[in-house]
Amino acid sequence: MIESSSSLFERPISRATRGLFDRVYPFWSGDGIVKHVHPIRNHARKLARSPFLGNEIVAASTRIEGIGIPAAHCLSDMGREYASFQDCEQLVANLAGRVGNPQIAPVPPVWPLLALVLLEWRGTISASAVVAHAATLGLSEQAQRGLVIVTYLFPELQTWLAQVQLRIPLWERVLAVPLAARKLVLFEKSS
């Protein structure tokens, strides 16, 4: 089970008992995460868009970038880079595989583009087809991890991902994914 959205706003460690957690505490705080997630969540189109056309990613990316996502994300540039994809499931598998692969540098961040595609086209994208595409590309574990990370940041995607039985270990979903998600979102603060 993926954590609920309320977990982003709760502080799991009280200020009095933090002790050794002082260095990682900023990654447990939900304030910075909400600032980065809020523009995507609030300005992605709520109705399912159909059919998927790769060039629509550029327009959606430019719209979200103009509303408040940090310029360092280069969302519209990445949208142009991935606009050549015409198969949405393959695009999501590639993006999720990149987000979920710890060996790939998080710069430029791909999670905003993945979240945008999932929020705007989740009605036309099958989670099982995404996982199948990822398996054919040899990215099954990374793609599942990337999908869980984005679903942690956007809990409204939980029902979409519930179609798939995840093969990543429970400890990773409970411990590593929340830390990875927070680290990805707050990366520009730590560099």
Short mmCIF file of the C-alpha atoms (twelve columns), coordinates in Angstrom:
data_MODEL
# 
_entry.id   MODEL 
# 
loop_
_atom_site.group_PDB 
_atom_site.id 
_atom_site.type_symbol 
_atom_site.label_atom_id 
_atom_site.label_alt_id 
_atom_site.label_comp_id 
_atom_site.label_asym_id 
_atom_site.label_seq_id 
_atom_site.Cartn_x 
_atom_site.Cartn_y 
_atom_site.Cartn_z 
_atom_site.pdbx_PDB_model_num 
ATOM 1   C CA . MET A 1   0.000   0.000  0.000   1 
ATOM 2   C CA . ILE A 2   1.286   3.456  -0.831  1 
ATOM 3   C CA . GLU A 3   1.184   6.188  1.781   1 
ATOM 4   C CA . SER A 4   -1.723  8.590  1.804   1 
ATOM 5   C CA . SER A 5   -1.390  12.223 0.838   1 
ATOM 6   C CA . SER A 6   -1.669  13.293 4.473   1 
ATOM 7   C CA . SER A 7   1.757   11.726 5.093   1 
ATOM 8   C CA . LEU A 8   3.361   14.519 3.074   1 
ATOM 9   C CA . PHE A 9   2.240   17.068 5.606   1 
ATOM 10  C CA . GLU A 10  2.914   15.186 8.828   1 
ATOM 11  C CA . ARG A 11  6.283   15.324 10.518  1 
ATOM 12  C CA . PRO A 12  7.187   11.734 11.411  1 
ATOM 13  C CA . ILE A 13  9.831   12.788 13.935  1 
ATOM 14  C CA . SER A 14  9.098   15.369 16.590  1 
ATOM 15  C CA . ARG A 15  11.490  18.288 16.884  1 
ATOM 16  C CA . ALA A 16  12.466  17.289 20.428  1 
ATOM 17  C CA . THR A 17  13.481  13.747 19.436  1 
ATOM 18  C CA . ARG A 18  15.162  14.377 16.088  1 
ATOM 19  C CA . GLY A 19  18.723  14.021 17.390  1 
ATOM 20  C CA . LEU A 20  20.725  12.330 14.675  1 
ATOM 21  C CA . PHE A 21  18.097  13.059 12.031  1 
ATOM 22  C CA . ASP A 22  18.968  16.763 11.772  1 
ATOM 23  C CA . ARG A 23  20.806  16.286 8.487   1 
ATOM 24  C CA . VAL A 24  17.971  14.385 6.768   1 
ATOM 25  C CA . TYR A 25  15.094  16.254 8.407   1 
ATOM 26  C CA . PRO A 26  14.546  18.612 5.449   1 
ATOM 27  C CA . PHE A 27  13.688  15.564 3.346   1 
ATOM 28  C CA . TRP A 28  10.958  14.600 5.825   1 
ATOM 29  C CA . SER A 29  9.330   18.014 5.723   1 
ATOM 30  C CA . GLY A 30  6.415   18.294 3.310   1 
ATOM 31  C CA . ASP A 31  6.591   22.080 2.803   1 
ATOM 32  C CA . GLY A 32  9.166   22.074 0.008   1 
ATOM 33  C CA . ILE A 33  7.551   19.119 -1.695  1 
ATOM 34  C CA . VAL A 34  4.151   20.774 -1.838  1 
ATOM 35  C CA . LYS A 35  5.709   23.867 -3.452  1 
ATOM 36  C CA . HIS A 36  7.024   21.727 -6.326  1 
ATOM 37  C CA . VAL A 37  4.079   19.335 -6.636  1 
ATOM 38  C CA . HIS A 38  1.314   21.957 -6.319  1 
ATOM 39  C CA . PRO A 39  1.646   23.572 -9.798  1 
ATOM 40  C CA . ILE A 40  1.556   20.206 -11.550 1 
ATOM 41  C CA . ARG A 41  -1.354  18.887 -9.510  1 
ATOM 42  C CA . ASN A 42  -3.478  22.016 -9.788  1 
ATOM 43  C CA . HIS A 43  -2.873  22.894 -13.420 1 
ATOM 44  C CA . ALA A 44  -2.765  19.515 -15.130 1 
ATOM 45  C CA . ARG A 45  -5.980  18.934 -17.039 1 
ATOM 46  C CA . LYS A 46  -8.377  16.921 -14.925 1 
ATOM 47  C CA . LEU A 47  -10.318 15.300 -17.751 1 
ATOM 48  C CA . ALA A 48  -8.786  12.409 -19.631 1 
ATOM 49  C CA . ARG A 49  -7.349  13.535 -22.912 1 
ATOM 50  C CA . SER A 50  -7.642  11.209 -25.827 1 
ATOM 51  C CA . PRO A 51  -5.931  10.186 -27.990 1 
ATOM 52  C CA . PHE A 52  -2.343  10.771 -26.944 1 
ATOM 53  C CA . LEU A 53  -0.259  12.762 -29.395 1 
ATOM 54  C CA . GLY A 54  3.406   13.357 -28.605 1 
ATOM 55  C CA . ASN A 55  3.344   17.030 -29.563 1 
ATOM 56  C CA . GLU A 56  0.681   17.711 -26.906 1 
ATOM 57  C CA . ILE A 57  3.344   17.122 -24.252 1 
ATOM 58  C CA . VAL A 58  5.102   20.302 -25.330 1 
ATOM 59  C CA . ALA A 59  1.958   22.410 -24.931 1 
ATOM 60  C CA . ALA A 60  1.150   20.845 -21.545 1 
ATOM 61  C CA . SER A 61  4.754   21.292 -20.360 1 
ATOM 62  C CA . THR A 62  4.857   24.925 -21.425 1 
ATOM 63  C CA . ARG A 63  1.547   25.595 -19.689 1 
ATOM 64  C CA . ILE A 64  2.741   24.044 -16.393 1 
ATOM 65  C CA . GLU A 65  6.155   25.721 -16.618 1 
ATOM 66  C CA . GLY A 66  4.542   29.131 -17.033 1 
ATOM 67  C CA . ILE A 67  2.397   28.649 -13.943 1 
ATOM 68  C CA . GLY A 68  5.047   28.129 -11.328 1 
ATOM 69  C CA . ILE A 69  7.221   25.037 -11.571 1 
ATOM 70  C CA . PRO A 70  10.881  26.021 -11.054 1 
ATOM 71  C CA . ALA A 71  12.704  26.955 -14.259 1 
ATOM 72  C CA . ALA A 72  15.532  24.560 -13.343 1 
ATOM 73  C CA . HIS A 73  13.220  21.683 -14.242 1 
ATOM 74  C CA . CYS A 74  13.335  22.668 -17.956 1 
ATOM 75  C CA . LEU A 75  9.943   21.024 -18.366 1 
ATOM 76  C CA . SER A 76  9.144   22.395 -21.826 1 
ATOM 77  C CA . ASP A 77  12.600  21.422 -23.123 1 
ATOM 78  C CA . MET A 78  12.088  17.880 -21.885 1 
ATOM 79  C CA . GLY A 79  8.608   17.888 -23.385 1 
ATOM 80  C CA . ARG A 80  10.171  18.670 -26.774 1 
ATOM 81  C CA . GLU A 81  12.735  15.906 -26.274 1 
ATOM 82  C CA . TYR A 82  10.024  13.293 -25.631 1 
ATOM 83  C CA . ALA A 83  7.478   14.639 -28.145 1 
ATOM 84  C CA . SER A 84  8.588   12.089 -30.731 1 
ATOM 85  C CA . PHE A 85  6.919   9.278  -28.764 1 
ATOM 86  C CA . GLN A 86  3.541   8.384  -30.206 1 
ATOM 87  C CA . ASP A 87  2.871   5.417  -27.889 1 
ATOM 88  C CA . CYS A 88  1.979   6.815  -24.473 1 
ATOM 89  C CA . GLU A 89  2.584   3.548  -22.592 1 
ATOM 90  C CA . GLN A 90  6.091   3.334  -24.036 1 
ATOM 91  C CA . LEU A 91  6.742   6.964  -23.089 1 
ATOM 92  C CA . VAL A 92  5.571   6.372  -19.516 1 
ATOM 93  C CA . ALA A 93  7.662   3.182  -19.282 1 
ATOM 94  C CA . ASN A 94  10.776  5.072  -20.415 1 
ATOM 95  C CA . LEU A 95  10.185  8.025  -18.091 1 
ATOM 96  C CA . ALA A 96  9.337   5.801  -15.114 1 
ATOM 97  C CA . GLY A 97  12.402  3.664  -15.792 1 
ATOM 98  C CA . ARG A 98  14.550  6.768  -15.714 1 
ATOM 99  C CA . VAL A 99  12.949  8.087  -12.513 1 
ATOM 100 C CA . GLY A 100 13.274  4.714  -10.784 1 
ATOM 101 C CA . ASN A 101 16.872  4.009  -11.779 1 
ATOM 102 C CA . PRO A 102 19.235  5.147  -9.013  1 
ATOM 103 C CA . GLN A 103 22.183  5.007  -11.446 1 
ATOM 104 C CA . ILE A 104 20.758  7.777  -13.651 1 
ATOM 105 C CA . ALA A 105 21.466  11.311 -12.506 1 
ATOM 106 C CA . PRO A 106 18.343  13.227 -11.465 1 
ATOM 107 C CA . VAL A 107 19.327  16.247 -13.571 1 
ATOM 108 C CA . PRO A 108 17.293  17.355 -15.390 1 
ATOM 109 C CA . PRO A 109 14.449  16.020 -13.256 1 
ATOM 110 C CA . VAL A 110 12.102  13.778 -15.231 1 
ATOM 111 C CA . TRP A 111 9.509   13.185 -12.493 1 
ATOM 112 C CA . PRO A 112 7.526   16.382 -13.317 1 
ATOM 113 C CA . LEU A 113 7.084   15.285 -16.931 1 
ATOM 114 C CA . LEU A 114 6.097   11.760 -15.885 1 
ATOM 115 C CA . ALA A 115 3.593   13.146 -13.385 1 
ATOM 116 C CA . LEU A 116 2.156   15.516 -15.972 1 
ATOM 117 C CA . VAL A 117 1.674   12.733 -18.531 1 
ATOM 118 C CA . LEU A 118 0.064   10.450 -15.950 1 
ATOM 119 C CA . LEU A 119 -2.242  13.150 -14.609 1 
ATOM 120 C CA . GLU A 120 -3.404  14.304 -18.021 1 
ATOM 121 C CA . TRP A 121 -3.622  10.965 -19.836 1 
ATOM 122 C CA . ARG A 122 -4.131  8.366  -17.081 1 
ATOM 123 C CA . GLY A 123 -7.619  7.668  -18.398 1 
ATOM 124 C CA . THR A 124 -6.152  6.448  -21.684 1 
ATOM 125 C CA . ILE A 125 -3.020  4.775  -20.300 1 
ATOM 126 C CA . SER A 126 -3.105  1.234  -18.940 1 
ATOM 127 C CA . ALA A 127 -0.758  0.602  -16.008 1 
ATOM 128 C CA . SER A 128 -0.410  -3.043 -17.035 1 
ATOM 129 C CA . ALA A 129 0.559   -1.987 -20.581 1 
ATOM 130 C CA . VAL A 130 3.178   0.370  -19.135 1 
ATOM 131 C CA . VAL A 131 4.657   -2.453 -17.053 1 
ATOM 132 C CA . ALA A 132 4.579   -4.755 -20.108 1 
ATOM 133 C CA . HIS A 133 6.459   -2.159 -22.190 1 
ATOM 134 C CA . ALA A 134 8.976   -1.739 -19.379 1 
ATOM 135 C CA . ALA A 135 9.530   -5.500 -19.255 1 
ATOM 136 C CA . THR A 136 10.244  -5.631 -23.011 1 
ATOM 137 C CA . LEU A 137 12.788  -2.834 -22.530 1 
ATOM 138 C CA . GLY A 138 14.393  -4.587 -19.548 1 
ATOM 139 C CA . LEU A 139 13.285  -1.789 -17.207 1 
ATOM 140 C CA . SER A 140 10.609  -3.592 -15.222 1 
ATOM 141 C CA . GLU A 141 11.973  -3.005 -11.708 1 
ATOM 142 C CA . GLN A 142 13.121  0.562  -12.417 1 
ATOM 143 C CA . ALA A 143 9.822   1.502  -14.063 1 
ATOM 144 C CA . GLN A 144 7.794   0.083  -11.187 1 
ATOM 145 C CA . ARG A 145 9.977   1.985  -8.728  1 
ATOM 146 C CA . GLY A 146 9.564   5.192  -10.754 1 
ATOM 147 C CA . LEU A 147 5.791   4.769  -10.878 1 
ATOM 148 C CA . VAL A 148 5.663   4.219  -7.117  1 
ATOM 149 C CA . ILE A 149 7.784   7.343  -6.532  1 
ATOM 150 C CA . VAL A 150 5.467   9.499  -8.646  1 
ATOM 151 C CA . THR A 151 2.415   7.901  -7.033  1 
ATOM 152 C CA . TYR A 152 3.865   8.768  -3.623  1 
ATOM 153 C CA . LEU A 153 4.053   12.415 -4.693  1 
ATOM 154 C CA . PHE A 154 0.614   12.336 -6.377  1 
ATOM 155 C CA . PRO A 155 -1.639  10.004 -4.342  1 
ATOM 156 C CA . GLU A 156 -4.508  10.573 -6.779  1 
ATOM 157 C CA . LEU A 157 -2.642  8.164  -9.088  1 
ATOM 158 C CA . GLN A 158 -2.891  5.278  -6.591  1 
ATOM 159 C CA . THR A 159 -6.070  3.866  -8.135  1 
ATOM 160 C CA . TRP A 160 -4.439  3.928  -11.574 1 
ATOM 161 C CA . LEU A 161 -1.382  2.013  -10.301 1 
ATOM 162 C CA . ALA A 162 -3.548  -0.438 -8.330  1 
ATOM 163 C CA . GLN A 163 -4.137  -2.304 -11.638 1 
ATOM 164 C CA . VAL A 164 -0.623  -3.735 -11.360 1 
ATOM 165 C CA . GLN A 165 0.829   -6.117 -8.823  1 
ATOM 166 C CA . LEU A 166 4.146   -4.530 -7.925  1 
ATOM 167 C CA . ARG A 167 7.235   -6.684 -7.689  1 
ATOM 168 C CA . ILE A 168 9.410   -4.313 -5.706  1 
ATOM 169 C CA . PRO A 169 9.910   -5.306 -2.055  1 
ATOM 170 C CA . LEU A 170 7.618   -3.893 0.603   1 
ATOM 171 C CA . TRP A 171 10.526  -2.411 2.600   1 
ATOM 172 C CA . GLU A 172 11.543  -0.446 -0.480  1 
ATOM 173 C CA . ARG A 173 8.011   0.888  -1.003  1 
ATOM 174 C CA . VAL A 174 7.706   1.861  2.665   1 
ATOM 175 C CA . LEU A 175 11.195  3.238  3.388   1 
ATOM 176 C CA . ALA A 176 13.219  3.899  0.257   1 
ATOM 177 C CA . VAL A 177 10.509  5.320  -2.011  1 
ATOM 178 C CA . PRO A 178 9.469   8.157  0.345   1 
ATOM 179 C CA . LEU A 179 13.107  9.154  0.831   1 
ATOM 180 C CA . ALA A 180 13.839  8.927  -2.895  1 
ATOM 181 C CA . ALA A 181 10.741  10.955 -3.770  1 
ATOM 182 C CA . ARG A 182 11.609  13.704 -1.329  1 
ATOM 183 C CA . LYS A 183 15.252  13.717 -2.455  1 
ATOM 184 C CA . LEU A 184 14.217  14.025 -6.124  1 
ATOM 185 C CA . VAL A 185 11.840  16.900 -5.440  1 
ATOM 186 C CA . LEU A 186 14.208  18.792 -3.176  1 
ATOM 187 C CA . PHE A 187 17.357  18.054 -5.209  1 
ATOM 188 C CA . GLU A 188 18.013  21.654 -6.259  1 
ATOM 189 C CA . LYS A 189 17.980  22.744 -2.598  1 
ATOM 190 C CA . SER A 190 20.703  20.267 -1.645  1 
ATOM 191 C CA . SER A 191 23.057  21.030 -4.536  1 
# 
